Amino acid sequence: MDNPTSLPASARHLFDQDQGQYSVNALKIRRVLQLATDLARKPLSDMRVLDLACGTGAYAIEAALHGAEAVGLDARNDRMSEGAAVATELGLNATFMEGDVRSVSAGTHGRFDAVLLLGILYHLEAADVLSVLRAVAAMTDTLIIDTHVSLTPREVVTLEGWTYHGHYFREHDPGENEAERRRKLRASIDNELSFWFTRKSLTDALARAGFTSVMEVYA
């Protein structure tokens, strides 16, 4: 966003601005999309971008502000409706869909110049992480991930004959009902436990999904 103050308050809210200054979140959004253009080797105005588990849709909105065709998908519409309203208000080429990231596929959603998986992998079970990575590999050559990783290989899972290390993280208590789980906007939709991969195991999973290069970026 070159001139954020020119946007209506409804859009500025998505970027957590304070007194006209960029917050860490706004800077991160710009950095992530800069990475997308660097890796895809084309400007955002020529790109089709998919933001999985998009939350309020700030990344999709920012991409669309620069001319991209942006698609945001999230299993919860509670926050995503904010981004959808902004896209309509500004007349942006941004589409928001309610859906589970575990159901994405190239056949349903098509191909993209870049796919964003930001803050979602560590909310999934290990098998679902592998399934999502494989599906995304069929949709794009450029995937940007922001995730927690396990710093110690405390626990082991074996999937499709391969061993992965990491640790389990509790998302929900066993006694919580569906409504209670859906109200926890920063937790998984339904699985009680998620699996956080170690760096090496996540790299292995990406390679086995079909990605030929994996890079860790320090902002």
C-alpha positions, -999 to +999 in steps of 0.1 A: +000+000+000+018+031-012-007+056+004-026+038+031-043+069+044-062+072+011-081+040+019-114+040+037-114+032+074-129-002+067-098-012+047-072+005+070-086-016+099-075-048+082-039-036+083-039-027+120-027+008+114-022+033+143-020+070+136-010+065+100+020+044+108+024+008+095+022-018+122+043-049+122+014-067+106+012-043+077+049-045+071+047-083+071+019-083+046+040-062+022+071-084+028+052-116+021+038-103-012+072-090-022+085-125-017+056-138-039+066-115-067+103-122-064+098-160-065+071-159-092+093-134-112+063-113-122+045-082-108+014-087-087-007-071-115+000-102-136-005-127-108-032-150-094-028-154-057-045-178-033-045-171+005-055-202+024-070-197+059-071-160+050-087-147+082-098-111+076-084-113+040-057-086+044-032-104+022-058-109-006-069-073-003-033-060-005-026-082-035-058-070-052-049-034-045-018-040-067-039-055-095-037-092-087-066-116-091-068-126-054-087-155-038-091-159-001-104-191+015-113-197+052-134-222+071-148-194+092-167-165+078-166-145+110-135-125+101-134-131+064-166-112+059-146-080+067-123-086+038-152-095+015-170-062+023-138-042+017-133-059-017-168-050-027-165-015-014-133-009-034-143-028-065-113-052-062-107-084-081-108-104-049-130-134-042-136-148-008-149-183-003-159-202+029-142-236+028-118-260+046-082-258+035-082-296+037-105-297+007-085-275-017-075-289-051-063-278-085-094-293-100-117-271-079-097-239-075-074-239-105-037-229-108-021-199-090+011-180-094+015-180-056-002-197-027+000-184+009-002-208+038+002-184+067-006-195+103-025-226+094-002-257+091+004-258+128-034-261+134-036-294+114-031-330+121+001-345+106-017-364+078-037-333+069-005-313+066+008-338+040-025-339+021-027-301+019+009-297+008+004-323-019-028-305-031-011-271-031+019-285-050-005-293-079-018-257-078+014-237-078+052-236-081+055-209-054+043-216-019+049-192+010+045-207+045+045-190+079+042-216+106+054-227+141+079-255+141+088-279+169+123-271+183+127-307+196+118-341+180+098-351+211+072-373+192+071-393+161+044-400+135+047-425+106+028-417+075+029-434+041+060-453+052+079-421+062+088-409+097+083-374+108+093-358+141+078-329+161+053-326+189+015-326+194-003-294+204-038-294+220-062-273+201-095-281+220-105-299+251-123-332+245-155-320+261-160-290+238-189-291+214-188-278+178-202-244+186-175-239+213-148-249+189-160-226+162-160-197+186-122-202+191-112-182+160-075-188+165-078-226+169-085-255+146-120-261+133-125-296+146-093-316+154-084-317+191-047-321+184-024-306+158+011-317+150+040-293+148+068-306+125+105-300+132+122-279+104+138-310+089+105-330+089+086-301+074+113-298+047+110-335+040+072-332+038+075-304+013+100-323-009+078-354-009+048-333-018+066-322-050+084-289-042+119-290-056+134-262-035+128-251+001+141-218+015+139-203+049+135-165+047+147-141+074+127-109+071 
